[in-house]
Amino acid sequence: MERRSGMENNHIHEVYELANRNTFTGKKVKERGARKATIFFCGSCGRIAGYTGSLKSYRCCNAANTGLPDCQYSKRKRDVLEGSYTEIT
């Protein structure tokens, strides 16, 4: 095992201190609040329908896991679904 020079050890110590300073800031992490209940469900498997990445439509949240074609193609536009809900109430 080779020994490191004092300058190299000093550099490693500085990097270590910098990493700790950036990692342990002492700030509290915000806890995630309760999830908003949804009323939209997949017509095929009955699981919750959630937003797509663009937030423009809903689709089955379990589509990738079930492998059912109906779940994978169950995408519905957000404004149409939410508009039909507000008309009923």
ZALUM-408859 format. One record per atom (N, C-alpha, C): residue in three letters; atom name; x, y, z. Coordinates in steps of 0.001 Angstrom, whole numbers. Example, Ala and Ser with C-alpha at 12.3 -4.5 7.8 and 13.67 -1.06 7.14 Angstrom:
2
  code  site       px       py       pz
   ALA     N    13190    -5690     7800
   ALA    CA    12300    -4500     7800
   ALA     C    13200    -3300     7800
   SER     N    12850    -2250     7080
   SER    CA    13670    -1060     7140
   SER     C    12900       30     7870
***
This chain:
89
  code  site       px       py       pz
   MET     N      851    -1173        0
   MET    CA        0        0        0
   MET     C      901     1241        0
   GLU     N      634     2117     -912
   GLU    CA     1483     3300    -1008
   GLU     C      936     4432     -149
   ARG     N     1841     5224      339
   ARG    CA     1447     6352     1187
   ARG     C     1195     7573      322
   ARG     N      263     8344      745
   ARG    CA      -60     9571       17
   ARG     C      673    10738      640
   SER     N      983    11688     -201
   SER    CA     1676    12874      295
   SER     C      716    13739     1097
   GLY     N     1272    14628     1877
   GLY    CA      457    15524     2690
   GLY     C     -438    16410     1845
   MET     N       59    16834      686
   MET    CA     -724    17694     -204
   MET     C    -1931    16931     -757
   GLU     N    -1721    15665    -1106
   GLU    CA    -2818    14854    -1649
   GLU     C    -3861    14582     -572
   ASN     N    -3426    14288      653
   ASN    CA    -4357    14072     1758
   ASN     C    -5157    15333     2039
   ASN     N    -4506    16493     1960
   ASN    CA    -5174    17756     2181
   ASN     C    -6263    17973     1133
   HIS     N    -5958    17647     -121
   HIS    CA    -6942    17799    -1198
   HIS     C    -8138    16870     -974
   ILE     N    -7861    15637     -586
   ILE    CA    -8948    14687     -323
   ILE     C    -9816    15189      815
   HIS     N    -9194    15722     1848
   HIS    CA    -9946    16267     2984
   HIS     C   -10819    17447     2541
   GLU     N   -10300    18323     1692
   GLU    CA   -11082    19462     1193
   GLU     C   -12285    18989      384
   VAL     N   -12076    17995     -462
   VAL    CA   -13180    17459    -1265
   VAL     C   -14231    16846     -353
   TYR     N   -13787    16121      662
   TYR    CA   -14696    15508     1627
   TYR     C   -15512    16566     2360
   GLU     N   -14857    17600     2825
   GLU    CA   -15551    18688     3533
   GLU     C   -16565    19397     2620
   LEU     N   -16180    19639     1373
   LEU    CA   -17078    20288      428
   LEU     C   -18311    19420      159
   ALA     N   -18102    18120        8
   ALA    CA   -19220    17207     -222
   ALA     C   -20160    17198      971
   ASN     N   -19614    17154     2184
   ASN    CA   -20461    17177     3374
   ASN     C   -21208    18490     3518
   ARG     N   -20554    19579     3197
   ARG    CA   -21204    20882     3278
   ARG     C   -22398    20956     2329
   ASN     N   -22247    20408     1147
   ASN    CA   -23325    20443      169
   ASN     C   -24416    19420      450
   THR     N   -24065    18336     1115
   THR    CA   -25038    17275     1367
   THR     C   -25864    17537     2611
   PHE     N   -25211    17866     3696
   PHE    CA   -25889    18032     4972
   PHE     C   -26090    19507     5257
   THR     N   -27152    20062     4685
   THR    CA   -27399    21491     4826
   THR     C   -28154    21820     6100
   GLY     N   -28783    20824     6723
   GLY    CA   -29553    21073     7929
   GLY     C   -30976    21517     7637
   LYS     N   -31313    21651     6361
   LYS    CA   -32669    22049     6009
   LYS     C   -33601    20852     6136
   LYS     N   -34805    21121     6610
   LYS    CA   -35784    20053     6711
   LYS     C   -36403    19808     5339
   VAL     N   -36602    18566     5039
   VAL    CA   -37222    18191     3773
   VAL     C   -38730    18254     3949
   LYS     N   -39394    18863     2995
   LYS    CA   -40846    18951     3074
   LYS     C   -41448    17563     2908
   GLU     N   -42362    17238     3789
   GLU    CA   -43036    15957     3669
   GLU     C   -44145    16081     2638
   ARG     N   -44343    15020     1936
   ARG    CA   -45381    15010      912
   ARG     C   -46735    14949     1586
   GLY     N   -47619    15821     1169
   GLY    CA   -48946    15861     1750
   GLY     C   -49808    14705     1273
   ALA     N   -50988    14643     1789
   ALA    CA   -51914    13584     1385
   ALA     C   -52265    13750      -87
   ARG     N   -52381    12651     -781
   ARG    CA   -52717    12702    -2194
   ARG     C   -54190    13056    -2380
   LYS     N   -54447    13805    -3399
   LYS    CA   -55807    14188    -3722
   LYS     C   -56540    12957    -4261
   ALA     N   -57709    12720    -3741
   ALA    CA   -58489    11561    -4182
   ALA     C   -58944    11772    -5625
   THR     N   -58915    10710    -6394
   THR    CA   -59351    10801    -7779
   THR     C   -60673    10084    -7962
   ILE     N   -61419    10508    -8943
   ILE    CA   -62675     9828    -9231
   ILE     C   -62625     9144   -10588
   PHE     N   -61477     9199   -11244
   PHE    CA   -61348     8601   -12567
   PHE     C   -60603     7275   -12472
   PHE     N   -61183     6243   -13068
   PHE    CA   -60621     4905   -13018
   PHE     C   -60565     4310   -14410
   CYS     N   -59678     3322   -14577
   CYS    CA   -59538     2615   -15846
   CYS     C   -60774     1748   -16053
   GLY     N   -61340     1796   -17223
   GLY    CA   -62526      998   -17528
   GLY     C   -62222     -469   -17715
   SER     N   -60962     -811   -17900
   SER    CA   -60579    -2196   -18145
   SER     C   -60249    -2947   -16857
   CYS     N   -59322    -2411   -16070
   CYS    CA   -58883    -3135   -14873
   CYS     C   -59432    -2547   -13571
   GLY     N   -59984    -1333   -13613
   GLY    CA   -60548     -715   -12425
   GLY     C   -59548       20   -11550
   ARG     N   -58283      101   -11971
   ARG    CA   -57280      816   -11198
   ARG     C   -57419     2323   -11436
   ILE     N   -56708     3114   -10657
   ILE    CA   -56784     4572   -10752
   ILE     C   -56229     5051   -12087
   ALA     N   -56888     6033   -12675
   ALA    CA   -56380     6703   -13875
   ALA     C   -55702     7991   -13430
   GLY     N   -54465     8170   -13843
   GLY    CA   -53695     9338   -13431
   GLY     C   -53299    10177   -14622
   TYR     N   -52701    11341   -14332
   TYR    CA   -52250    12237   -15385
   TYR     C   -51116    11610   -16186
   THR     N   -51049    11959   -17445
   THR    CA   -49884    11617   -18248
   THR     C   -48791    12637   -17947
   GLY     N   -47624    12464   -18518
   GLY    CA   -46498    13359   -18250
   GLY     C   -46768    14797   -18638
   SER     N   -47561    15011   -19667
   SER    CA   -47832    16379   -20122
   SER     C   -49014    17008   -19396
   LEU     N   -49671    16250   -18523
   LEU    CA   -50845    16698   -17750
   LEU     C   -52019    17075   -18648
   LYS     N   -52040    16585   -19880
   LYS    CA   -53126    16915   -20799
   LYS     C   -54170    15817   -20876
   SER     N   -53862    14651   -20312
   SER    CA   -54824    13549   -20395
   SER     C   -54623    12588   -19229
   TYR     N   -55569    11666   -19095
   TYR    CA   -55517    10621   -18084
   TYR     C   -55281     9287   -18773
   ARG     N   -54595     8386   -18061
   ARG    CA   -54474     7014   -18535
   ARG     C   -54314     6110   -17332
   CYS     N   -54497     4815   -17546
   CYS    CA   -54394     3828   -16477
   CYS     C   -53000     3875   -15866
   CYS     N   -52927     4010   -14549
   CYS    CA   -51627     4076   -13869
   CYS     C   -50916     2728   -13869
   ASN     N   -51652     1664   -14095
   ASN    CA   -51065      331   -14036
   ASN     C   -50908     -283   -15425
   ALA     N   -50971      520   -16463
   ALA    CA   -50941       10   -17835
   ALA     C   -49659     -747   -18141
   ALA     N   -48536     -293   -17652
   ALA    CA   -47262     -956   -17940
   ALA     C   -47153    -2296   -17219
   ASN     N   -47818    -2427   -16076
   ASN    CA   -47719    -3653   -15290
   ASN     C   -48707    -4727   -15718
   THR     N   -49909    -4341   -16109
   THR    CA   -50919    -5340   -16446
   THR     C   -50662    -5969   -17798
   GLY     N   -50193    -5179   -18754
   GLY    CA   -49972    -5694   -20101
   GLY     C   -51256    -5852   -20888
   LEU     N   -52364    -5422   -20334
   LEU    CA   -53647    -5521   -21041
   LEU     C   -53720    -4433   -22106
   PRO     N   -54076    -4790   -23323
   PRO    CA   -54151    -3773   -24384
   PRO     C   -55167    -2680   -24073
   ASP     N   -56266    -3059   -23416
   ASP    CA   -57280    -2056   -23083
   ASP     C   -56732    -1009   -22114
   CYS     N   -55895    -1435   -21182
   CYS    CA   -55278     -491   -20237
   CYS     C   -54292      420   -20959
   GLN     N   -53533     -135   -21860
   GLN    CA   -52511      641   -22548
   GLN     C   -53102     1679   -23486
   TYR     N   -54294     1422   -24001
   TYR    CA   -54917     2368   -24934
   TYR     C   -56065     3139   -24302
   SER     N   -56125     3176   -22974
   SER    CA   -57252     3822   -22292
   SER     C   -57022     5303   -22038
   LYS     N   -56245     5970   -22845
   LYS    CA   -55928     7384   -22674
   LYS     C   -57135     8249   -23033
   ARG     N   -57487     9151   -22135
   ARG    CA   -58621    10062   -22356
   ARG     C   -58180    11486   -22083
   LYS     N   -58687    12421   -22850
   LYS    CA   -58311    13831   -22684
   LYS     C   -58818    14368   -21347
   ARG     N   -57972    15128   -20705
   ARG    CA   -58264    15657   -19374
   ARG     C   -59465    16603   -19387
   ASP     N   -59500    17518   -20331
   ASP    CA   -60592    18499   -20347
   ASP     C   -61945    17837   -20593
   VAL     N   -61971    16759   -21386
   VAL    CA   -63234    16054   -21652
   VAL     C   -63722    15357   -20383
   LEU     N   -62829    14645   -19700
   LEU    CA   -63224    13942   -18476
   LEU     C   -63631    14907   -17375
   GLU     N   -62819    15922   -17143
   GLU    CA   -63144    16865   -16077
   GLU     C   -64365    17712   -16423
   GLY     N   -64595    17965   -17694
   GLY    CA   -65802    18697   -18115
   GLY     C   -67062    17887   -17878
   SER     N   -66991    16579   -18129
   SER    CA   -68160    15739   -17904
   SER     C   -68453    15601   -16418
   TYR     N   -67451    15656   -15588
   TYR    CA   -67644    15571   -14152
   TYR     C   -68311    16832   -13622
   THR     N   -67892    17984   -14078
   THR    CA   -68467    19229   -13570
   THR     C   -69901    19425   -14054
   GLU     N   -70236    18836   -15205
   GLU    CA   -71613    18954   -15691
   GLU     C   -72568    18131   -14847
   ILE     N   -72119    17014   -14313
   ILE    CA   -72974    16132   -13527
   ILE     C   -73270    16730   -12160
   THR     N   -72288    17359   -11546
   THR    CA   -72489    17833   -10172
   THR     C   -73208    19141   -10113
***
